[in-house]
């Protein structure tokens, strides 16, 4: 309080001196700190402000708090401050007391400071200012003001909080937020690109696998059909596999004729000591040169051989008369790459011809039926074979099945319209005969020669049956001439397009089906057909009902012996279901890509939004624990410890969640990763952990795989780390091995730890799934989930085999791409 001086006070000199002495003593006590008061120099002299009953609140609030504390007069004069406020300003306390608070406010904040001091709603105000002290350093502070009445006089109580550290943290957080947003944006772009590439790769790989599977199945089917056809036809077939006829394989019939095991190389072009079969070829009784043989001649001269007759002398001495036809086989560039030949056993025919020539003058000895009759139908001669085979022929005359079709020929012979010899086939019962009709005009007779062709007819019927099978294959077979007039239209084509064969044969196939190819495929098709004579691709064609269907077309150019194009044939397969499946797969892949993108964006955003409040909570709870650890009771300390531990665990969960969302992707492409070097370095980096656990980690020679190196490090680190953590009573022993399967590497990480119950073998790979209490085994339960995601992103699988108390073996696969041991 102030000590006024009044001119109306009439005191004696002695009283004035006494009072002056008391005043000086009071001022001395105030200045020395013996009395709670403040002396402020003003225009009217020194004024004294006492601080009654201030010892308890000021010593607790001012001396112990980390914030600055002030008491101001209504005009803003600093009547009292604690040491913390002077420290904030960087000034000694005596340089602060008695000064106006506005003196320490920077000029730009001066209006705001006056507003805080003058506008006090309900006696309170709050805000932020920037102060400048003795070191000329600007200090951001928080101001909390409240009106106080002390000894009947108005005072302003202020608490000042230094915000320097908070502002720095806030600035760093803003920078980190901006940096994280940039990373999220960059990562989103990378993920979209990666997912696009993955979708394209999956689609192309699925298409390739499906096409390859279909081609393999079709090829196997065609090869089986071809092999069956080659084995059942009554013709010997040989295939030369090179341009000189050095390697020749034959079908089953020809191998039997040559007494050669199936699959044997029967070529005579190989050196004699290397031949796998022994036989000799004679031409007109002399040994034939190898280059004269049909299949070698066709390959060496690049032209066909027609109706070549020769004899084969087998190793057992048997002679087989052969009739051969051969053609060269050309590759895509027009070079001879082999040849093919057909052989017919004409031994019996040659014998029959010889006998026929010999017996022609001796009808009685002819083993075939010979009949002679007049134009009137009267039979004048039957040889013994005719009488044997047809006992009632003489009495039946032209009514007999053997002669029933002769009337037209006899009429021609009678009128002299023709003297030509005719041939026809007749059937008597179940036997077919080739009948030669010879006119003998001078005696008005005809002579009939017969040959039993029943076996040949059976072969022809079999060939016709094979043709019917071809006509009814599942794929549509469409053929045309060079003007694209349709001349082949099997039953599958009828079913596929809706037109019957009689409706389309002779019509222009291009106009009928209106085939359309993608522009690029049309250009490729034209050039490929021109170069190779073959083409395979996809197109759309028109059905009879007006709908268009997608088809897979295999086209081939047909040529005659001179190489001229005679027509075209194509095998067409409807692929509507396959196209629908491809579209469904593409939609599913797009949905999966979008879902993955949204999930990863959610993980990034959620984790970022959680980190900021969690860091503040963690920091202040730790600060609270540090400052008031010895001032709070046991329950409060325990509660604070719970908060600190929970915040730490939450931060670990968020960090692991971010790691899970990033697992298996990374910022780098797939490269060759030396797993042997990687595990060796990893074991060195984990040396302290291994030594602490008294453990041992061994590994076999590990391969090089194509993967992301960071992902492989994380994968092995998690598996080996788990093996060391979940150990039993014995010191942990961990062994890493790998073996090559058909199309992948199979890695194993085996330990002797506590093991896993079989019912939990799938659950452990789920995110945040734990099998043990947190106080026994630390962790968030996300490590194996990360392993599973890394392996599956590589296209592999992961599983565990375990027995409680006897350890576990974690196994994962890595697709076999470009690898080596």
C-alpha positions in Angstrom: 0.0 0.0 0.0 1.1 3.6 -0.6 2.2 6.1 2.2 0.6 9.5 1.5 1.9 12.8 2.5 -0.7 15.4 3.4 0.0 19.2 3.9 -2.8 19.2 6.5 -1.0 16.9 8.8 0.6 19.1 11.5 3.2 17.0 13.2 6.1 17.9 15.3 9.6 17.8 13.9 10.4 14.9 16.2 7.4 12.9 15.0 8.3 13.6 11.4 11.9 12.5 11.9 10.6 9.4 13.6 8.3 8.5 10.8 10.9 9.2 8.3 13.2 6.9 10.0 10.5 4.2 10.2 9.8 4.7 6.5 13.4 4.3 5.5 13.6 1.2 7.7 10.5 -0.2 5.9 12.0 0.5 2.5 15.2 -1.1 3.5 13.3 -4.2 4.7 11.3 -4.3 1.5 14.3 -4.0 -0.7 16.2 -6.7 1.3 13.2 -9.1 1.0 12.4 -9.1 4.7 8.9 -7.8 4.0 6.5 -8.7 1.1 6.0 -5.4 -0.6 7.1 -3.5 -3.6 8.4 0.0 -4.0 7.6 1.6 -7.4 9.2 5.0 -8.3 6.7 7.4 -9.9 6.2 11.2 -10.7 5.0 11.8 -7.1 7.8 9.9 -5.5 8.2 6.3 -4.3 5.0 4.3 -3.8 4.9 1.1 -1.7 2.7 -1.9 -2.5 2.4 -4.5 0.2 1.7 -8.2 -0.5 -0.2 -9.3 2.5 -0.6 -13.1 3.1 1.3 -13.9 0.0 3.9 -16.3 1.4 1.9 -19.5 0.9 0.4 -19.0 -2.6 3.5 -17.3 -4.1 5.9 -19.9 -2.8 3.7 -22.8 -4.1 2.5 -21.2 -7.3 5.5 -19.1 -8.3 8.5 -20.9 -7.0 7.4 -24.5 -7.9 5.6 -24.0 -11.2 7.3 -24.1 -14.5 5.3 -21.2 -15.8 5.9 -17.5 -15.2 3.6 -15.8 -12.7 2.9 -12.0 -12.5 0.8 -9.6 -10.4 0.0 -6.4 -12.3 -1.6 -3.1 -11.4 -4.7 -2.2 -13.4 -2.4 0.0 -15.6 -0.2 -2.9 -16.4 2.7 -2.3 -14.0 4.5 -5.5 -12.9 4.1 -5.5 -9.1 5.4 -9.0 -8.6 6.9 -11.9 -10.7 8.5 -15.2 -10.1 12.0 -16.2 -11.2 10.6 -18.3 -14.1 9.1 -15.1 -15.7 12.4 -13.3 -15.4 14.1 -16.4 -16.9 11.7 -16.4 -19.8 12.6 -12.8 -20.5 16.3 -13.4 -20.0 16.5 -10.5 -17.4 17.3 -10.2 -13.7 14.2 -9.9 -11.6 15.0 -6.4 -10.4 15.0 -5.3 -14.1 11.4 -6.6 -14.5 9.7 -5.5 -11.3 8.1 -2.1 -11.5 8.1 -2.1 -15.4 5.0 -2.1 -17.6 4.3 -5.5 -19.1 3.7 -3.8 -22.4 7.4 -2.8 -22.4 8.3 -6.5 -23.0 5.8 -7.1 -25.8 7.0 -6.9 -29.4 5.5 -4.0 -31.3 3.4 -6.1 -33.6 1.6 -7.7 -30.6 1.2 -4.4 -28.7 -2.5 -3.9 -29.7 -3.3 -7.5 -28.9 -1.6 -7.1 -25.4 -3.6 -4.0 -24.6 -6.8 -5.8 -25.5 -5.8 -8.7 -23.2 -5.2 -6.2 -20.3 -8.2 -4.0 -20.9 -11.0 -6.3 -22.2 -11.5 -8.8 -19.4 -14.8 -10.7 -19.9 -16.0 -11.9 -16.4 -12.6 -10.6 -15.1 -10.7 -13.1 -17.3 -8.8 -13.1 -20.6 -6.6 -15.4 -22.5 -4.3 -15.3 -25.5 -0.9 -15.6 -27.1 1.8 -12.9 -27.3 5.5 -12.7 -28.2 7.8 -11.2 -25.6 11.3 -9.8 -26.1 13.7 -9.7 -23.2 17.3 -8.9 -22.5 18.8 -11.2 -25.1 16.7 -9.6 -27.8 15.2 -13.1 -28.4 11.5 -13.2 -29.2 9.7 -15.7 -27.0 6.2 -17.0 -27.9 4.1 -17.3 -24.7 0.6 -18.1 -23.6 -1.2 -15.5 -21.3 -3.9 -16.4 -18.8 -5.2 -13.3 -16.9 -7.6 -13.0 -14.0 -8.7 -10.1 -11.8 -7.7 -10.3 -8.2 -8.7 -8.1 -5.2 -5.9 -7.8 -2.7 -6.3 -5.7 0.5 -9.3 -4.1 -1.2 -7.3 -3.1 -4.3 -7.7 -4.4 -7.8 -4.8 -6.5 -9.2 -4.3 -8.6 -12.3 -3.0 -12.1 -11.8 -1.2 -13.6 -14.9 0.2 -17.0 -15.7 2.7 -17.0 -18.5 3.5 -20.3 -20.4 6.6 -20.5 -22.5 5.4 -21.8 -25.9 8.8 -21.9 -27.6 9.2 -25.7 -27.5 5.5 -26.2 -28.4 5.8 -23.9 -31.4 8.9 -25.7 -32.5 7.1 -29.0 -32.2 4.1 -27.6 -34.0 6.4 -26.4 -36.8 8.1 -29.8 -37.0 4.8 -31.6 -37.0 3.6 -29.4 -39.9 6.7 -30.1 -41.8 6.3 -33.8 -41.1 2.7 -33.7 -42.1 3.5 -32.1 -45.4 6.3 -34.5 -46.0 4.0 -37.5 -45.1 1.4 -36.2 -47.5 4.0 -36.0 -50.3 5.1 -39.5 -49.5 1.4 -40.7 -49.5 0.8 -39.1 -52.9 4.0 -40.5 -54.3 3.3 -44.0 -52.9 -0.3 -43.9 -54.2 1.0 -43.2 -57.7 3.5 -46.0 -57.4 0.8 -48.4 -56.1 -1.5 -47.6 -58.9 1.3 -48.2 -61.4 2.3 -51.4 -59.6 -1.3 -52.7 -59.5 -1.8 -51.8 -63.2 1.4 -53.8 -64.1 0.3 -56.6 -61.8 -3.2 -56.7 -63.4 -1.7 -56.7 -66.9 0.8 -59.4 -65.9 -1.9 -61.6 -64.3 -4.2 -61.1 -67.3 -1.5 -61.9 -69.8 -0.2 -64.8 -67.8 -3.7 -66.3 -67.4 -4.4 -65.8 -71.1 -1.1 -67.4 -71.9 -1.6 -70.3 -69.6 -5.1 -70.9 -70.9 -4.0 -70.7 -74.5 -1.1 -73.0 -73.8 -3.3 -75.4 -72.0 -5.8 -75.4 -74.8 -3.0 -75.8 -77.4 -1.4 -78.6 -75.4 -4.8 -80.4 -75.0 -5.6 -79.9 -78.7 -2.2 -81.0 -79.8 -2.3 -84.1 -77.6 -5.7 -84.9 -79.0 -4.7 -84.4 -82.6 -1.5 -86.4 -82.1 -3.5 -89.2 -80.5 -6.0 -89.1 -83.4 -3.2 -88.9 -86.0 -1.3 -91.8 -84.4 -4.5 -93.9 -84.3 -5.2 -93.0 -87.9 -1.7 -93.9 -88.9 -1.9 -97.2 -87.1 -5.2 -98.3 -88.5 -4.9 -97.3 -92.1 -4.0 -100.3 -94.4 -1.1 -98.3 -95.8 2.5 -98.1 -94.7 3.5 -94.6 -93.8 7.1 -93.3 -93.2 8.2 -89.9 -92.1 11.7 -88.5 -92.8 12.7 -86.0 -90.0 15.6 -84.3 -91.9 16.5 -83.0 -95.3 18.6 -86.1 -96.2 16.4 -88.9 -94.9 18.8 -90.0 -92.2 16.1 -90.4 -89.6 13.0 -92.2 -90.7 10.2 -93.5 -88.4 7.2 -95.6 -89.6 3.7 -96.5 -88.6 2.8 -99.9 -87.1 2.0 -101.6 -90.4 5.2 -100.6 -92.1 7.3 -101.5 -89.0 5.7 -105.0 -89.2 6.6 -105.3 -92.9 10.2 -104.4 -92.1 10.3 -106.4 -88.9 11.4 -103.3 -87.0 10.3 -102.4 -83.5 8.0 -99.4 -83.2 10.0 -96.1 -83.1 13.1 -97.6 -84.7 15.0 -95.5 -87.2 14.6 -97.6 -90.4 16.7 -95.3 -92.7 19.3 -96.8 -95.0 21.1 -93.5 -95.2 22.8 -94.1 -91.9 26.2 -96.0 -92.0 25.7 -99.7 -92.1 27.3 -100.3 -88.7 24.8 -97.9 -87.1 21.6 -99.2 -88.7 18.9 -100.5 -86.4 17.1 -102.7 -88.9 18.3 -104.9 -91.8 16.6 -105.1 -95.2 17.5 -104.6 -98.9 15.7 -102.6 -101.6 15.7 -104.0 -105.2 14.6 -102.1 -108.3 14.0 -104.4 -111.3 16.1 -107.0 -109.7 19.2 -104.9 -108.9 20.1 -103.2 -105.6 18.7 -99.7 -105.5 20.8 -96.7 -104.5 19.8 -95.0 -101.3 19.2 -91.7 -103.0 16.8 -93.4 -105.3 14.5 -94.5 -102.5 11.2 -92.5 -102.5 11.5 -90.8 -99.1 15.2 -89.8 -99.7 14.6 -88.7 -103.3 11.7 -86.4 -102.2 13.8 -84.8 -99.5 17.0 -84.4 -101.6 15.2 -83.2 -104.8 12.4 -81.2 -103.1 9.8 -82.8 -105.3 7.3 -85.6 -105.1 7.5 -89.3 -106.2 4.5 -91.0 -107.8 3.6 -94.7 -108.1 7.2 -95.9 -107.7 7.4 -99.7 -107.6 10.2 -101.7 -106.0 10.9 -104.8 -103.9 12.0 -105.0 -100.3 14.0 -108.1 -99.2 13.6 -108.6 -95.5 16.2 -110.1 -93.1 14.2 -113.3 -93.1 14.3 -113.5 -96.9 10.7 -112.7 -97.6 10.2 -110.3 -100.5 7.5 -107.6 -100.4 6.5 -105.7 -103.5 5.9 -102.0 -102.8 4.1 -99.2 -104.5 5.3 -95.8 -103.0 4.3 -92.2 -103.2 6.4 -89.5 -101.5 6.3 -85.7 -100.9 8.9 -83.3 -99.4 8.0 -81.3 -96.2 8.9 -77.6 -96.2 9.5 -75.3 -93.3 8.2 -71.7 -92.9 11.1 -70.3 -95.0 10.4 -72.8 -97.9 13.4 -75.1 -97.1 13.0 -78.9 -97.0 12.9 -80.1 -93.5 11.8 -83.7 -94.1 9.6 -85.9 -96.2 6.7 -88.3 -96.0 5.9 -91.4 -98.0 3.1 -93.9 -98.3 3.7 -97.6 -99.1 1.2 -100.2 -100.3 2.0 -103.9 -100.3 1.3 -104.9 -103.9 2.8 -108.3 -103.5 -0.5 -110.1 -103.9 -1.5 -107.7 -106.7 1.7 -108.4 -108.6 1.3 -112.1 -108.1 -2.3 -111.8 -109.2 -1.3 -109.8 -112.3 1.3 -112.3 -113.2 -1.1 -115.2 -112.6 -3.8 -113.3 -114.5 -1.5 -112.8 -117.5 -0.5 -116.4 -117.3 -4.0 -117.7 -116.8 -5.6 -115.4 -119.3 -5.1 -118.1 -121.9 -6.0 -120.8 -119.5 -9.4 -119.8 -118.0 -9.8 -123.1 -116.5 -6.9 -122.5 -114.2 -7.9 -118.9 -113.3 -8.7 -118.7 -109.6 -11.1 -115.9 -110.3 -14.6 -116.3 -111.8 -14.7 -116.0 -115.6 -18.1 -116.0 -117.4 -18.8 -115.7 -121.1 -22.4 -115.1 -122.5 -24.2 -114.1 -125.6 -25.9 -110.7 -126.1 -29.1 -112.6 -125.6 -28.1 -113.5 -122.1 -27.4 -117.2 -122.7 -24.3 -118.3 -120.8 -21.9 -120.2 -123.0 -19.0 -120.6 -120.6 -18.3 -120.8 -116.8 -14.8 -121.5 -115.5 -14.4 -123.9 -112.5 -14.2 -120.9 -110.0 -17.5 -119.5 -111.4 -19.2 -122.9 -111.0 -17.8 -123.2 -107.5 -18.9 -119.8 -106.3 -22.2 -119.5 -108.2 -23.8 -123.0 -108.6 -27.1 -121.6 -109.9 -25.6 -119.1 -112.3 -26.2 -121.1 -115.5 -29.9 -121.4 -114.8 -30.5 -117.9 -113.5 -29.0 -116.0 -116.4 -29.3 -112.2 -116.3 -31.4 -112.4 -113.1 -28.4 -113.5 -111.1 -26.9 -110.7 -108.9 -23.5 -111.2 -110.7 -25.1 -110.4 -114.1 -28.1 -108.2 -113.2 -26.5 -104.9 -114.2 -25.3 -106.0 -117.7 -28.4 -105.1 -119.7 -27.4 -101.5 -120.4 -23.9 -102.6 -121.7 -25.4 -105.4 -123.8 -27.7 -102.9 -125.5 -24.8 -100.7 -126.4 -22.8 -103.6 -127.7 -25.8 -104.7 -129.8 -26.2 -101.4 -131.5 -22.6 -101.0 -132.1 -22.4 -97.7 -130.0 -19.4 -98.9 -128.2 -16.7 -101.5 -128.4 -15.0 -100.3 -125.2 -14.2 -102.5 -122.2 -16.1 -101.4 -119.1 -15.5 -102.0 -115.5 -17.9 -101.9 -112.5 -18.4 -103.2 -109.0 -21.0 -105.8 -108.2 -22.0 -107.3 -104.9 -23.1 -110.9 -104.5 -24.2 -111.6 -100.9 -21.5 -110.1 -98.7 -18.7 -110.3 -101.4 -17.7 -107.5 -103.6 -16.2 -108.1 -107.1 -14.5 -105.9 -109.5 -16.1 -106.9 -112.9 -14.3 -106.3 -116.2 -16.7 -106.4 -119.2 -15.0 -107.2 -122.5 -17.0 -107.0 -125.7 -16.4 -109.7 -128.4 -18.3 -108.2 -131.3 -17.3 -110.8 -133.9 -19.2 -113.6 -132.0 -21.7 -111.2 -130.4 -20.6 -112.3 -126.9 -19.2 -110.6 -123.8 -16.6 -112.0 -121.4 -16.6 -111.1 -117.7 -13.5 -111.2 -115.5 -14.0 -110.9 -111.7 -11.6 -110.1 -108.9 -12.7 -110.3 -105.2 -12.3 -106.8 -103.8 -14.1 -107.4 -100.5 -11.1 -106.5 -98.4 -10.5 -103.3 -100.4 -14.1 -102.3 -99.9 -13.8 -102.9 -96.2 -10.7 -100.6 -96.2 -12.6 -97.9 -98.2 -15.5 -98.1 -95.8 -13.1 -97.7 -92.9 -11.6 -94.7 -94.6 -15.1 -93.3 -95.1 -15.8 -93.9 -91.5 -12.7 -91.9 -90.6 -14.0 -89.1 -92.9 -17.3 -89.2 -91.1 -15.4 -88.9 -87.8 -13.6 -85.8 -89.1 -16.9 -84.4 -90.2 -18.2 -84.6 -86.7 -15.3 -83.2 -84.7 -16.3 -80.6 -82.1 -14.7 -77.7 -84.1 -16.3 -76.3 -87.2 -14.3 -77.2 -90.3 -14.9 -74.8 -93.2 -13.2 -75.2 -96.6 -13.4 -73.2 -99.8 -11.8 -72.9 -103.3 -9.6 -70.0 -104.4 -12.8 -67.9 -105.1 -13.9 -68.6 -101.5 -16.8 -70.8 -102.6 -17.6 -73.1 -99.7 -17.0 -76.8 -100.4 -16.5 -78.2 -96.9 -19.0 -77.7 -94.1 -19.0 -80.3 -91.3 -21.8 -81.0 -88.8 -20.1 -78.9 -86.1 -20.1 -75.9 -88.5 -23.9 -76.5 -88.9 -24.4 -76.4 -85.1 -22.1 -73.4 -84.6 -23.4 -71.2 -87.4 -27.0 -72.4 -87.8 -26.7 -73.2 -91.6 -27.1 -76.7 -93.0 -24.4 -77.8 -95.4 -26.8 -77.8 -98.4 -27.6 -74.2 -97.6 -24.0 -72.9 -97.8 -22.0 -75.2 -100.2 -21.2 -73.2 -103.2 -21.8 -69.8 -101.6 -19.1 -67.2 -100.9 -17.8 -67.8 -97.4 -16.5 -64.2 -96.9 -20.0 -62.9 -97.7 -21.8 -65.5 -95.6 -19.8 -65.3 -92.4 -18.6 -61.7 -92.7 -15.5 -62.4 -90.7 -14.0 -59.4 -88.9 -10.5 -59.2 -87.3 -9.1 -56.5 -85.1 -7.2 -54.1 -87.5 -3.8 -55.2 -86.3 -4.6 -58.9 -86.5 -6.0 -58.5 -90.0 -2.7 -57.1 -91.2 -0.7 -59.8 -89.4 -3.1 -62.4 -90.8 -2.5 -61.3 -94.4 1.3 -61.2 -94.1 1.4 -64.5 -92.2 -0.8 -66.3 -94.7 1.3 -65.0 -97.5 4.6 -66.1 -95.9 3.7 -69.4 -94.2 0.4 -70.4 -95.6 -1.0 -70.7 -92.1 -2.5 -68.3 -89.6 -4.1 -68.6 -86.1 -6.0 -65.9 -84.3 -9.3 -64.5 -83.1 -12.1 -63.0 -85.0 -15.9 -62.4 -84.9 -18.3 -64.1 -87.4 -22.0 -64.0 -88.3 -24.5 -66.7 -87.4 -27.6 -67.4 -89.4 -29.8 -65.7 -86.7 -27.9 -62.5 -87.2 -25.8 -62.6 -84.0 -22.0 -62.3 -84.0 -19.9 -64.7 -82.1 -16.2 -64.6 -81.2 -14.2 -67.5 -82.7 -10.6 -68.8 -82.7 -9.6 -69.4 -86.3 -6.9 -71.7 -87.5 -6.5 -71.2 -91.3 -4.4 -73.0 -93.9 -3.7 -72.6 -97.6 -4.2 -75.7 -99.8 -1.9 -76.2 -102.7 -1.6 -78.7 -105.5 1.5 -80.7 -106.5 2.8 -77.7 -108.5 2.5 -75.4 -105.5 -0.5 -73.5 -106.9 -3.2 -72.4 -104.3 -6.3 -74.6 -104.8 -8.3 -73.4 -101.8 -8.4 -72.7 -98.1 -9.5 -74.6 -95.0 -10.0 -73.4 -91.4 -10.8 -74.9 -88.1 -13.0 -72.6 -86.1 -13.7 -72.8 -82.4 -16.3 -70.7 -80.7 -14.8 -68.8 -77.7 -17.9 -67.0 -76.3 -17.6 -68.6 -72.8 -13.8 -67.9 -72.8 -14.4 -64.2 -73.7 -17.0 -63.9 -71.0 -14.6 -65.5 -68.5 -11.8 -63.1 -69.5 -14.1 -60.1 -69.1 -15.2 -61.4 -65.7 -11.6 -61.9 -64.7 -10.8 -58.3 -65.8 -13.6 -56.9 -63.8 -12.5 -58.9 -60.7 -8.9 -57.7 -61.2 -10.1 -54.1 -61.4 -12.3 -54.4 -58.3 -9.3 -56.0 -56.5 -7.0 -53.2 -57.6 -9.4 -50.5 -56.5 -10.0 -52.3 -53.2 -6.3 -52.6 -52.5 -5.7 -48.9 -53.3 -8.5 -47.8 -51.0 -7.3 -50.1 -48.2 -3.7 -48.8 -48.4 -4.9 -45.2 -48.6 -7.0 -45.8 -45.5 -4.1 -47.4 -43.7 -1.8 -44.4 -44.4 -4.4 -41.8 -43.6 -5.7 -43.5 -40.5 -2.2 -44.1 -39.2 -1.1 -40.5 -39.8 -4.3 -39.1 -38.1 -3.6 -41.3 -35.1 0.0 -40.5 -34.8 -0.3 -36.8 -34.0 -2.7 -36.9 -31.0 -0.9 -40.1 -29.8 2.5 -38.4 -29.8 1.1 -35.4 -27.8 -0.6 -37.8 -25.3 2.6 -39.9 -25.0 4.9 -36.8 -24.6 2.7 -35.1 -21.9 2.0 -38.4 -20.0 5.8 -39.0 -19.9 6.4 -35.4 -18.8 3.7 -35.8 -16.1 5.3 -39.1 -15.0 8.8 -37.5 -14.8 7.9 -34.3 -12.9 5.4 -35.7 -10.4 6.7 -39.2 -9.9 7.7 -38.5 -6.3 4.8 -36.1 -5.5 1.8 -38.4 -6.3 0.5 -41.4 -4.4 1.1 -44.9 -5.6 -2.3 -45.2 -7.4 -1.7 -42.1 -9.4 1.8 -43.2 -10.4 0.4 -46.5 -11.5 -2.3 -44.9 -13.5 0.2 -42.7 -15.3 2.4 -45.7 -16.0 -0.7 -47.4 -17.5 -1.2 -44.3 -19.8 2.5 -44.3 -20.8 2.5 -48.0 -21.6 -0.7 -47.9 -23.5 0.5 -44.9 -25.6 3.7 -46.8 -26.4 1.8 -49.9 -27.4 -0.5 -47.9 -29.5 2.4 -46.3 -31.3 3.9 -49.8 -31.9 0.6 -51.0 -33.3 0.3 -48.0 -35.7 3.9 -48.5 -36.8 3.3 -52.3 -37.4 0.1 -51.4 -39.3 2.0 -49.1 -41.6 4.6 -51.8 -42.0 1.9 -54.3 -42.9 0.4 -52.0 -45.5 3.8 -51.5 -47.1 4.8 -55.2 -46.9 5.7 -56.9 -50.1 5.7 -53.7 -52.3 8.6 -51.4 -51.6 10.0 -48.7 -53.9 12.2 -51.0 -55.9 11.6 -53.4 -58.7 12.1 -57.2 -58.5 15.8 -58.0 -58.7 18.1 -61.0 -58.2 18.5 -61.5 -54.4 21.3 -63.7 -53.1 19.5 -65.3 -50.1 22.7 -66.9 -48.9 24.4 -63.5 -48.6 21.2 -61.9 -47.2 20.7 -64.5 -44.4 24.5 -64.4 -43.5 24.4 -60.6 -43.1 21.1 -60.8 -41.2 22.5 -63.3 -38.7 25.5 -60.9 -38.1 23.1 -58.0 -37.5 21.1 -60.1 -35.0 24.2 -61.2 -33.2 23.3 -59.5 -29.9 19.8 -60.9 -29.9 21.1 -64.4 -30.7 23.8 -64.2 -28.0 21.4 -62.9 -25.4 19.1 -65.9 -26.1 22.1 -68.3 -26.0 20.9 -69.3 -29.5 22.4 -70.6 -32.7 21.2 -69.9 -36.3 22.5 -72.1 -39.1 21.7 -72.3 -42.8 22.4 -74.4 -45.9 23.5 -73.0 -49.2 20.6 -70.8 -50.2 19.7 -69.9 -53.8 19.4 -66.6 -55.7 15.8 -65.7 -56.3 13.9 -62.9 -58.1 12.3 -60.7 -55.4 12.4 -57.4 -53.6 15.5 -57.4 -51.4 13.9 -55.3 -48.6 10.9 -57.6 -48.4 13.1 -60.7 -48.3 15.1 -59.2 -45.4 11.9 -58.5 -43.5 10.6 -62.0 -44.2 13.7 -63.8 -42.9 14.1 -61.4 -40.0 10.5 -62.0 -38.8 10.8 -65.8 -39.1 14.2 -66.0 -37.4 13.2 -63.4 -34.7 10.1 -65.4 -33.9 12.1 -68.6 -33.6 14.4 -66.9 -31.0 11.6 -65.2 -29.1 9.2 -68.2 -28.7 11.9 -70.5 -27.3 11.5 -73.3 -24.8 13.7 -74.5 -21.9 16.5 -75.5 -24.3 18.7 -72.9 -26.0 17.1 -72.0 -29.3 18.4 -73.7 -32.4 17.3 -72.3 -35.8 18.1 -73.7 -39.2 17.3 -72.2 -42.6 17.2 -74.4 -45.8 15.9 -74.4 -49.3 15.2 -77.0 -52.0 14.1 -76.6 -55.7 10.7 -78.0 -56.7 9.4 -78.2 -60.3 8.7 -74.5 -60.7 9.5 -72.9 -57.4 12.0 -72.7 -54.5 10.8 -74.1 -51.1 12.3 -72.4 -48.1 12.1 -73.7 -44.5 12.9 -72.1 -41.2 13.0 -74.8 -38.5 13.3 -74.2 -34.7 13.1 -76.2 -31.4 10.9 -73.7 -29.6 7.5 -74.0 -27.8 5.6 -75.1 -30.9 2.0 -74.4 -31.9 -1.2 -76.3 -31.5 -2.5 -77.6 -34.9 -5.8 -75.7 -34.6 -3.9 -72.4 -34.6 -1.8 -73.1 -37.7 -3.9 -70.7 -39.8 -4.9 -68.2 -37.1 -1.3 -67.2 -36.5 -1.0 -65.6 -40.0 -4.0 -63.3 -39.3 -3.3 -59.7 -38.4 -3.1 -58.8 -34.7 -3.7 -62.5 -33.7 -1.7 -63.5 -30.6 -1.6 -66.9 -28.9 0.2 -65.8 -25.7 -0.2 -63.0 -23.1 1.6 -59.8 -23.7 3.5 -59.9 -20.5 5.0 -63.3 -21.5 5.9 -62.6 -25.1 6.0 -59.0 -26.4 4.7 -58.0 -29.8 1.6 -56.9 -31.6 0.8 -60.1 -33.4 1.4 -58.7 -36.9 4.8 -60.2 -37.8 3.5 -63.4 -39.4 0.8 -61.4 -41.2 3.5 -59.4 -42.8 5.4 -62.6 -43.8 2.2 -64.0 -45.4 1.6 -60.8 -47.4 5.2 -60.6 -48.6 5.1 -64.3 -49.8 1.7 -64.0 -51.5 2.8 -60.8 -53.3 5.7 -62.9 -54.7 3.1 -65.4 -55.9 4.1 -68.0 -53.3 2.5 -69.8 -50.3 3.4 -70.0 -46.6 2.4 -72.5 -43.9 3.6 -74.0 -40.6 4.1 -77.6 -39.4 4.5 -77.8 -35.6 4.0 -79.9 -32.5 3.7 -78.3 -29.1 6.9 -78.6 -27.1 8.9 -79.9 -30.1 9.4 -76.8 -32.3 8.0 -75.5 -35.6 8.9 -75.4 -39.2 7.7 -72.4 -41.2 7.8 -73.1 -45.0 7.3 -70.7 -47.8 7.7 -70.9 -51.6 9.1 -68.4 -54.1 8.2 -69.0 -57.8 11.1 -70.3 -59.8 12.0 -67.6 -62.3 15.6 -66.6 -62.9 17.4 -68.5 -60.2 20.6 -70.4 -59.6 22.4 -72.2 -56.8 
